[in-house]
Amino acid sequence: MRHINVGIIGFGTVGSGVVEALINKRGHLSRRLGFAVNIVKICDSDLDRKRHVNVDSSLLTKDVNDILDDPKVDIVIELIGGIHPAYEIISRALKNKKHVVTANKALLALKKESLFRLARDNSVQLRFEASVAGGVPIIKALREGLISNRVNSVYGIINGTCNYILSGMTNFGIGFDEALANAQQKGYAEKSPAMDINGLDSAHKLAILASLGFGLNVRLSDMLIEGISAITDADIKYAAEWGYVIKLLGIAKRTAAGLEVRVHPALVPNKHPLASVNKNFNAIFINTDMLGDSLFYGKGAGSVPTASAVISDIADISKDIVGASSCWTPGIVYDSYAGSIKKKDDFSSGYYVRFSAIDKPGVLARISRILSEYKISIAFVSQEARRQERIVPIVMMTHIAKERDFTKALAEIDRLAFIKKKSVVIRVEESLNEK
């Protein structure tokens, strides 16, 4: 039987999951593929750490060159994460005409142009299914299943940590800090979760999805990026009263003026499918010209779901190798007719905003006047009764307004003497009401 040889770089949580799956599923994969997938070497800087999978010590190495320079290795699997030395490792593998599978969303978001160029120049594959939404096959769907479709919009819950936190706040009425602590205790949040809760992890993933779906080289600098740390249980309650739930969304959608690409907390209508996505699950809601609406849902992280995606890429590359295919498949196709990317402050939205103001006559009138000066109209407003400390929340929802205008108005309001805290803003995705 023909063999495909793989070298795995990174033997942590995800790497261990891939190794275990390749061992346990060896017979299953051989029957499905018609050939075997062999692990030739596993490289990691720490080989003494206890792992849940046992392998022959002869497979282990601390020297990455044992994989990159081994002529027997057909596919290099990079699972160390981060930018460096992952970039140098993948680059060398491609230059050595080895196919590469990676789960590294941060690296792809920042270096995708140069890496895909290297893959093209050396006629090898660079696959990345596991980089977005764990085991959910969204990359393959966009590359293959929807190849004849024109993508109109993508709305994604693509960070399980943030979704777990917001779900806890929504379902149990707890505050942000308690919800984060619960996520850390369950292993759904890192000890230092900044990249998750500040929206950067979602932005990395959205850069990949948007580039793939819309044929434009989307960079982080093109995006509005905001996280969830300012959201309180009070915001969750107000949203519920008005028929919404709060989700951290990655959004990419076509408009007449160009592609909007942004990551931020959003009010999602209760009736929309994304509103019911809870805990650490991911979901991507896509609209295309031929299929219409579709929802991709599943576990967005963890060693087993990620291993599922990595092995899918291994299988696809292996079939090309065994079939001696001379057809090089581009990782991301940039379309010269795809248009342009909108400026970050040029999109329009409805806005939920919570002001913390001293309770005295004329406050609401002054806020309303400033909003009106920037052509922002109020849909409805709620003001709580006087508190002992004389600081009360004023919560309002606006009609659709330009981001640029709203940002200027909010900055002016927050400078007023009677505003005592930075105001909390959550955008309202009114277009989801139509779905």
Backbone torsions as a table, in degrees:
resi	resn	phi	psi	omega
1	MET	NA	139.3	178.4
2	ARG	-66.4	145.3	179.7
3	HIS	-118.7	144.9	167.8
4	ILE	-114.1	127.6	-175.9
5	ASN	-102.3	132.1	179.9
6	VAL	-122.2	148.1	171.9
7	GLY	-119.0	131.3	-174.9
8	ILE	-109.5	124.2	179.0
9	ILE	-110.9	109.1	-174.3
10	GLY	113.8	109.7	-175.5
11	PHE	-121.3	40.8	176.2
12	GLY	-87.5	-144.8	-176.9
13	THR	-61.1	-51.0	-178.6
14	VAL	-70.3	-44.7	180.0
15	GLY	-59.1	-41.2	177.9
16	SER	-63.4	-38.5	178.0
17	GLY	-64.3	-39.4	178.3
18	VAL	-66.9	-45.5	179.4
19	VAL	-59.9	-48.1	-179.1
20	GLU	-60.0	-42.8	-179.3
21	ALA	-66.8	-40.8	179.0
22	LEU	-64.7	-33.7	177.9
23	ILE	-73.5	-51.7	-175.5
24	ASN	-69.8	-29.0	-176.7
25	LYS	-100.8	13.1	-175.0
26	ARG	-56.5	-49.3	-179.7
27	GLY	-66.3	-42.1	179.0
28	HIS	-60.2	-46.1	-179.9
29	LEU	-65.8	-40.9	179.9
30	SER	-60.8	-41.4	178.9
31	ARG	-67.0	-38.9	-177.7
32	ARG	-74.9	-35.7	-174.9
33	LEU	-93.3	-30.5	-175.0
34	GLY	89.0	8.2	176.2
35	PHE	-156.1	165.9	-175.9
36	ALA	-98.7	150.1	173.2
37	VAL	-111.6	118.3	-176.9
38	ASN	-108.2	140.8	170.6
39	ILE	-89.5	118.0	-179.2
40	VAL	-89.9	-45.4	-179.3
41	LYS	-147.7	151.4	173.6
42	ILE	-127.6	122.6	-176.9
43	CYS	-112.3	133.7	174.2
44	ASP	-156.9	149.7	-179.3
45	SER	-74.5	-21.2	179.9
46	ASP	-122.3	100.6	-178.8
47	LEU	-97.0	-2.3	-178.0
48	ASP	-91.5	-16.4	-177.9
49	ARG	-65.6	140.6	179.9
50	LYS	-73.4	134.1	179.6
51	ARG	-126.2	160.2	-176.7
52	HIS	-82.3	-2.5	178.6
53	VAL	-121.8	134.9	179.8
54	ASN	-102.0	133.1	178.1
55	VAL	-132.6	159.5	177.1
56	ASP	-62.9	131.9	-177.1
57	SER	-60.7	-22.6	179.9
58	SER	-67.9	-17.5	179.0
59	LEU	-82.8	-14.5	-171.4
60	LEU	-93.0	143.8	177.3
61	THR	-153.3	153.6	172.1
62	LYS	-100.0	-5.7	-174.9
63	ASP	-101.7	111.2	-178.0
64	VAL	-62.9	-24.2	179.1
65	ASN	-65.5	-23.8	177.7
66	ASP	-63.8	-20.7	176.4
67	ILE	-99.9	-48.3	-174.2
68	LEU	-65.7	-30.7	-176.7
69	ASP	-103.3	5.2	-179.0
70	ASP	-85.3	115.4	-177.9
71	PRO	-65.2	-16.5	-179.7
72	LYS	-78.5	-19.9	-176.7
73	VAL	-78.3	120.4	177.9
74	ASP	-88.6	-39.3	-174.3
75	ILE	-130.3	129.9	174.5
76	VAL	-100.5	129.4	178.7
77	ILE	-109.7	112.4	-177.4
78	GLU	-97.6	118.1	-176.8
79	LEU	-135.4	29.2	-179.4
80	ILE	-91.4	-22.3	-179.7
81	GLY	75.5	176.6	179.8
82	GLY	75.1	178.3	-176.7
83	ILE	-91.8	-49.5	-179.8
84	HIS	-122.0	133.8	9.6
85	PRO	-91.9	13.1	-176.9
86	ALA	-57.1	-41.0	-179.4
87	TYR	-61.1	-46.4	-179.0
88	GLU	-66.4	-37.5	179.5
89	ILE	-64.9	-48.6	-179.7
90	ILE	-65.3	-40.4	179.9
91	SER	-60.2	-45.9	179.7
92	ARG	-64.5	-39.6	178.7
93	ALA	-61.1	-45.0	179.6
94	LEU	-64.6	-42.0	178.9
95	LYS	-65.2	-28.7	176.4
96	ASN	-84.3	10.7	176.8
97	LYS	61.3	38.3	172.7
98	LYS	-106.0	137.9	175.1
99	HIS	-69.1	154.1	-176.2
100	VAL	-132.5	137.9	169.4
101	VAL	-119.7	132.4	-179.2
102	THR	-138.5	153.8	172.8
103	ALA	-112.1	16.0	-166.7
104	ASN	-89.6	88.3	-176.1
105	LYS	-68.8	-36.3	-179.8
106	ALA	-64.0	-43.5	179.9
107	LEU	-64.4	-45.2	-179.9
108	LEU	-64.9	-39.2	179.8
109	ALA	-61.0	-36.6	-175.1
110	LEU	-94.2	-28.6	-171.0
111	LYS	-125.3	17.7	-172.2
112	LYS	-61.7	-37.3	-178.3
113	GLU	-59.5	-51.7	-175.9
114	SER	-69.1	-36.5	-179.1
115	LEU	-70.2	-42.0	178.4
116	PHE	-69.8	-28.5	175.2
117	ARG	-67.2	-42.3	177.1
118	LEU	-62.4	-41.4	178.2
119	ALA	-61.7	-43.9	179.0
120	ARG	-63.8	-46.4	-176.4
121	ASP	-64.3	-25.3	-178.8
122	ASN	-107.6	8.2	175.6
123	SER	54.1	43.8	176.6
124	VAL	-128.0	166.5	-176.5
125	GLN	-95.9	142.5	168.4
126	LEU	-123.0	108.5	-175.4
127	ARG	-110.0	151.1	-167.9
128	PHE	-152.3	33.4	-178.7
129	GLU	-55.3	-38.9	-174.7
130	ALA	-76.5	-1.9	-176.5
131	SER	-76.5	-19.8	-178.6
132	VAL	-133.1	126.2	171.4
133	ALA	65.2	29.5	172.5
134	GLY	55.4	-120.4	-176.9
135	GLY	-84.4	-2.5	179.2
136	VAL	-72.2	122.9	-173.1
137	PRO	-79.7	56.5	-175.6
138	ILE	-76.8	-33.8	179.7
139	ILE	-66.0	-46.3	179.0
140	LYS	-63.6	-37.4	178.5
141	ALA	-61.2	-44.6	-179.4
142	LEU	-70.8	-38.9	-177.4
143	ARG	-74.7	-36.4	-170.7
144	GLU	-120.8	-58.1	-174.7
145	GLY	-61.6	-32.8	-178.2
146	LEU	-110.4	25.6	-172.7
147	ILE	-61.3	-29.6	-179.3
148	SER	-87.8	-3.4	-174.6
149	ASN	-93.6	149.8	168.4
150	ARG	-97.5	117.0	-178.3
151	VAL	-76.2	127.9	178.9
152	ASN	-96.6	-39.3	-178.1
153	SER	-157.2	150.9	175.1
154	VAL	-133.2	124.6	173.5
155	TYR	-121.9	117.6	-173.3
156	GLY	-126.3	132.1	162.9
157	ILE	-93.5	97.5	-167.4
158	ILE	-122.5	18.1	172.5
159	ASN	-134.0	108.6	-176.3
160	GLY	-65.6	-32.2	179.1
161	THR	-61.2	-51.4	-179.0
162	CYS	-64.9	-38.3	-179.7
163	ASN	-67.4	-35.7	177.0
164	TYR	-65.2	-43.3	179.9
165	ILE	-63.1	-50.3	-177.8
166	LEU	-66.4	-35.0	177.2
167	SER	-64.7	-41.5	177.5
168	GLY	-62.7	-42.7	178.1
169	MET	-64.0	-36.9	-177.9
170	THR	-75.1	-45.8	-171.4
171	ASN	-85.2	-24.0	-175.4
172	PHE	-120.4	-0.1	176.0
173	GLY	66.6	27.7	-178.8
174	ILE	-97.7	165.4	-180.0
175	GLY	-82.8	172.7	-177.2
176	PHE	-60.3	-46.7	-175.6
177	ASP	-62.1	-42.1	179.4
178	GLU	-67.4	-40.8	179.4
179	ALA	-64.4	-39.0	176.9
180	LEU	-65.4	-43.6	179.0
181	ALA	-60.8	-39.7	177.5
182	ASN	-62.9	-42.2	179.6
183	ALA	-63.7	-39.4	178.1
184	GLN	-67.1	-40.1	179.6
185	GLN	-64.2	-35.8	-179.6
186	LYS	-80.8	-9.2	-177.8
187	GLY	84.9	13.7	179.5
188	TYR	-92.6	-7.8	177.7
189	ALA	-135.0	144.3	178.1
190	GLU	-73.5	163.7	174.4
191	LYS	-61.8	-33.8	175.2
192	SER	-116.8	88.3	-169.4
193	PRO	-90.8	20.7	-171.8
194	ALA	-55.8	-44.7	-176.6
195	MET	-63.5	-29.1	177.2
196	ASP	-75.7	-56.1	-170.8
197	ILE	-75.3	-17.2	176.1
198	ASN	-90.8	2.5	174.7
199	GLY	89.7	-3.6	-173.9
200	LEU	-70.1	-39.2	177.6
201	ASP	-60.5	-44.0	177.1
202	SER	-63.6	-36.5	179.8
203	ALA	-65.3	-40.6	176.0
204	HIS	-57.6	-46.7	-178.3
205	LYS	-67.3	-39.7	-179.8
206	LEU	-66.9	-34.6	177.2
207	ALA	-58.9	-38.4	178.1
208	ILE	-70.7	-50.0	-178.8
209	LEU	-60.5	-45.7	-176.9
210	ALA	-68.0	-39.9	177.7
211	SER	-62.1	-43.6	-178.8
212	LEU	-69.2	-42.9	-174.3
213	GLY	-78.1	-29.0	-171.9
214	PHE	-116.8	-3.1	174.4
215	GLY	72.3	23.6	177.4
216	LEU	-121.6	148.6	178.1
217	ASN	-82.1	90.7	-176.6
218	VAL	-84.4	126.5	178.9
219	ARG	-112.1	161.7	177.7
220	LEU	-60.2	-32.0	-179.8
221	SER	-66.9	-15.8	178.1
222	ASP	-82.0	-11.7	-169.0
223	MET	-104.2	148.5	159.6
224	LEU	-82.0	126.6	-177.3
225	ILE	-129.4	118.3	176.0
226	GLU	-136.1	150.2	-179.3
227	GLY	-105.4	-162.0	-170.4
228	ILE	-114.6	2.9	-170.4
229	SER	-67.0	-21.0	-179.1
230	ALA	-84.0	-9.9	-175.6
231	ILE	-77.4	135.7	179.8
232	THR	-116.6	170.7	176.3
233	ASP	-62.6	-26.5	176.7
234	ALA	-64.8	-41.9	178.1
235	ASP	-62.8	-39.4	177.8
236	ILE	-60.2	-43.0	-178.4
237	LYS	-67.8	-44.0	178.0
238	TYR	-60.6	-43.7	179.6
239	ALA	-59.4	-42.9	-179.6
240	ALA	-63.7	-40.8	179.3
241	GLU	-61.2	-30.5	-176.8
242	TRP	-99.2	9.1	173.0
243	GLY	88.9	27.4	-177.9
244	TYR	-131.7	161.2	164.3
245	VAL	-121.5	157.4	-179.1
246	ILE	-101.5	127.3	177.7
247	LYS	-132.3	146.8	169.2
248	LEU	-82.5	116.0	-176.3
249	LEU	-112.6	142.5	162.3
250	GLY	-99.4	124.4	-172.5
251	ILE	-124.7	129.6	171.5
252	ALA	-138.3	123.2	-178.6
253	LYS	-150.5	145.6	177.6
254	ARG	-75.5	141.2	170.0
255	THR	-137.1	169.9	179.6
256	ALA	-61.6	-26.6	-177.3
257	ALA	-96.0	3.1	179.0
258	GLY	129.2	-176.1	-176.7
259	LEU	-86.0	125.8	172.9
260	GLU	-90.5	131.5	178.3
261	VAL	-136.4	118.0	-175.6
262	ARG	-155.6	152.7	176.0
263	VAL	-128.1	123.8	179.1
264	HIS	-170.6	162.3	170.9
265	PRO	-63.3	144.0	-178.4
266	ALA	-142.1	147.8	171.4
267	LEU	-83.3	117.9	-178.2
268	VAL	-108.6	129.2	180.0
269	PRO	-57.6	140.4	-177.3
270	ASN	-54.7	-31.5	-174.6
271	LYS	-81.7	-9.9	-177.9
272	HIS	-78.3	144.5	-179.6
273	PRO	-55.3	-33.3	-179.2
274	LEU	-66.6	-23.7	-177.5
275	ALA	-65.6	-26.4	-176.5
276	SER	-95.6	7.8	177.9
277	VAL	-82.6	112.6	-172.5
278	ASN	-118.5	174.8	177.8
279	LYS	55.5	-136.6	-174.1
280	ASN	-97.2	20.3	-179.4
281	PHE	-79.9	152.9	174.3
282	ASN	-108.4	155.3	174.5
283	ALA	-153.9	139.3	177.1
284	ILE	-125.5	120.4	-178.6
285	PHE	-104.0	116.9	-173.4
286	ILE	-119.2	139.5	171.3
287	ASN	-118.3	128.5	177.8
288	THR	-128.9	166.3	-175.0
289	ASP	-70.0	-30.4	-175.9
290	MET	-98.0	-41.0	-177.0
291	LEU	-88.4	-25.2	-173.0
292	GLY	80.3	-137.4	-178.5
293	ASP	-85.5	140.2	172.6
294	SER	-146.8	151.1	-177.5
295	LEU	-125.6	127.5	176.4
296	PHE	-111.0	123.9	-168.2
297	TYR	-137.2	140.5	176.0
298	GLY	167.3	-171.0	-178.9
299	LYS	-75.1	127.1	-173.0
300	GLY	-95.8	-0.1	-178.8
301	ALA	-158.0	179.4	-179.2
302	GLY	103.8	154.9	-173.8
303	SER	-66.0	-39.9	-175.5
304	VAL	-73.8	-50.2	176.7
305	PRO	-59.5	-39.9	179.9
306	THR	-66.6	-39.8	177.2
307	ALA	-61.0	-38.0	177.3
308	SER	-56.7	-44.3	-179.7
309	ALA	-69.7	-41.0	179.5
310	VAL	-61.6	-44.4	-178.0
311	ILE	-68.9	-31.3	173.9
312	SER	-59.3	-43.0	177.4
313	ASP	-66.4	-40.7	177.5
314	ILE	-58.8	-43.8	-178.9
315	ALA	-62.9	-43.1	-179.3
316	ASP	-63.5	-45.5	179.3
317	ILE	-65.2	-42.4	-177.9
318	SER	-60.0	-39.9	179.1
319	LYS	-63.2	-37.4	176.5
320	ASP	-66.5	-40.4	-179.9
321	ILE	-64.2	-49.3	-177.9
322	VAL	-64.8	-37.0	178.6
323	GLY	-80.5	1.2	179.8
324	ALA	52.6	41.8	-179.5
325	SER	-70.0	131.7	176.9
326	SER	-99.0	5.9	-178.3
327	CYS	-89.0	115.3	177.9
328	TRP	-84.9	128.8	-179.4
329	THR	-102.3	119.6	-180.0
330	PRO	-67.2	144.9	178.5
331	GLY	-69.3	-48.5	177.1
332	ILE	-134.4	130.3	179.4
333	VAL	-100.4	120.6	176.1
334	TYR	-90.4	131.3	-172.7
335	ASP	-104.3	120.1	-179.1
336	SER	-66.9	-14.7	179.6
337	TYR	-102.9	11.8	-173.1
338	ALA	-76.8	-12.5	-180.0
339	GLY	93.1	-148.3	-174.5
340	SER	-131.3	173.5	178.5
341	ILE	-104.2	130.6	179.4
342	LYS	-64.0	151.4	171.6
343	LYS	-67.0	152.6	-172.9
344	LYS	-62.1	-28.1	-176.8
345	ASP	-105.0	17.8	-174.1
346	ASP	-106.4	4.6	178.8
347	PHE	-93.2	170.6	-179.0
348	SER	-120.1	149.6	-178.6
349	SER	-160.7	162.7	162.8
350	GLY	-85.5	159.2	-175.4
351	TYR	-134.0	132.2	165.0
352	TYR	-95.1	132.4	178.5
353	VAL	-140.8	135.3	178.3
354	ARG	-116.6	113.5	177.3
355	PHE	-94.5	145.9	171.6
356	SER	-110.5	105.3	-169.4
357	ALA	-126.8	151.4	171.4
358	ILE	-66.4	136.2	-177.9
359	ASP	-82.8	99.8	176.1
360	LYS	-152.7	159.5	-176.9
361	PRO	-59.5	143.3	172.9
362	GLY	91.6	-7.9	-177.4
363	VAL	-64.3	-52.6	-178.7
364	LEU	-62.1	-38.6	179.4
365	ALA	-63.2	-40.1	-179.5
366	ARG	-67.1	-43.6	177.9
367	ILE	-61.3	-45.6	-178.9
368	SER	-62.2	-37.7	-179.4
369	ARG	-65.4	-42.7	179.2
370	ILE	-64.0	-43.9	177.9
371	LEU	-59.7	-42.0	179.9
372	SER	-63.2	-36.7	179.3
373	GLU	-62.4	-26.6	177.8
374	TYR	-100.7	16.9	175.9
375	LYS	62.4	39.1	177.7
376	ILE	-112.2	119.0	-178.1
377	SER	-101.4	147.7	-176.6
378	ILE	-92.6	129.7	177.4
379	ALA	-81.5	-48.8	173.4
380	PHE	-161.3	164.2	-172.9
381	VAL	-143.4	149.2	176.8
382	SER	-134.2	132.9	178.5
383	GLN	-132.3	123.8	-178.5
384	GLU	-75.2	161.9	179.2
385	ALA	-65.9	162.2	-178.4
386	ARG	-57.0	137.9	175.0
387	ARG	-107.6	164.4	-176.8
388	GLN	-60.8	-37.4	-178.8
389	GLU	-82.1	0.4	174.6
390	ARG	68.4	10.9	174.4
391	ILE	-108.6	122.7	-176.1
392	VAL	-126.0	151.8	173.8
393	PRO	-81.6	135.2	169.4
394	ILE	-113.6	116.8	-174.5
395	VAL	-115.7	130.8	-179.7
396	MET	-142.1	158.4	173.9
397	MET	-118.2	133.4	179.1
398	THR	-102.0	161.9	167.5
399	HIS	-74.8	175.4	-177.2
400	ILE	-61.5	133.1	-179.9
401	ALA	-143.7	162.9	176.2
402	LYS	-71.9	138.4	177.6
403	GLU	-56.9	-41.7	-178.6
404	ARG	-60.5	-45.4	-179.1
405	ASP	-67.5	-42.2	-178.5
406	PHE	-65.7	-40.6	179.6
407	THR	-60.5	-42.9	179.0
408	LYS	-65.9	-42.8	-179.9
409	ALA	-63.7	-43.5	-178.6
410	LEU	-64.9	-40.1	178.7
411	ALA	-61.4	-39.3	179.6
412	GLU	-68.3	-41.7	179.6
413	ILE	-65.1	-43.2	-177.5
414	ASP	-66.6	-17.0	176.5
415	ARG	-83.0	-10.7	-178.5
416	LEU	-67.2	146.0	-174.9
417	ALA	-63.8	-30.1	-176.7
418	PHE	-85.6	-2.2	174.0
419	ILE	-92.3	119.3	-169.1
420	LYS	-103.7	-11.1	176.0
421	LYS	-141.0	158.2	174.8
422	LYS	-61.8	131.2	-176.7
423	SER	-70.8	147.0	179.2
424	VAL	-96.5	128.4	-178.7
425	VAL	-121.6	132.3	173.9
426	ILE	-131.9	126.2	-177.9
427	ARG	-77.2	151.3	-177.2
428	VAL	-109.5	118.4	-179.0
429	GLU	-86.8	80.4	-176.4
430	GLU	-62.7	-29.6	-178.7
431	SER	-62.4	-23.2	178.0
432	LEU	-73.5	-16.4	175.0
433	ASN	-66.4	-23.0	-177.2
434	GLU	-83.0	-11.2	-173.9
435	LYS	-86.6	NA	NA
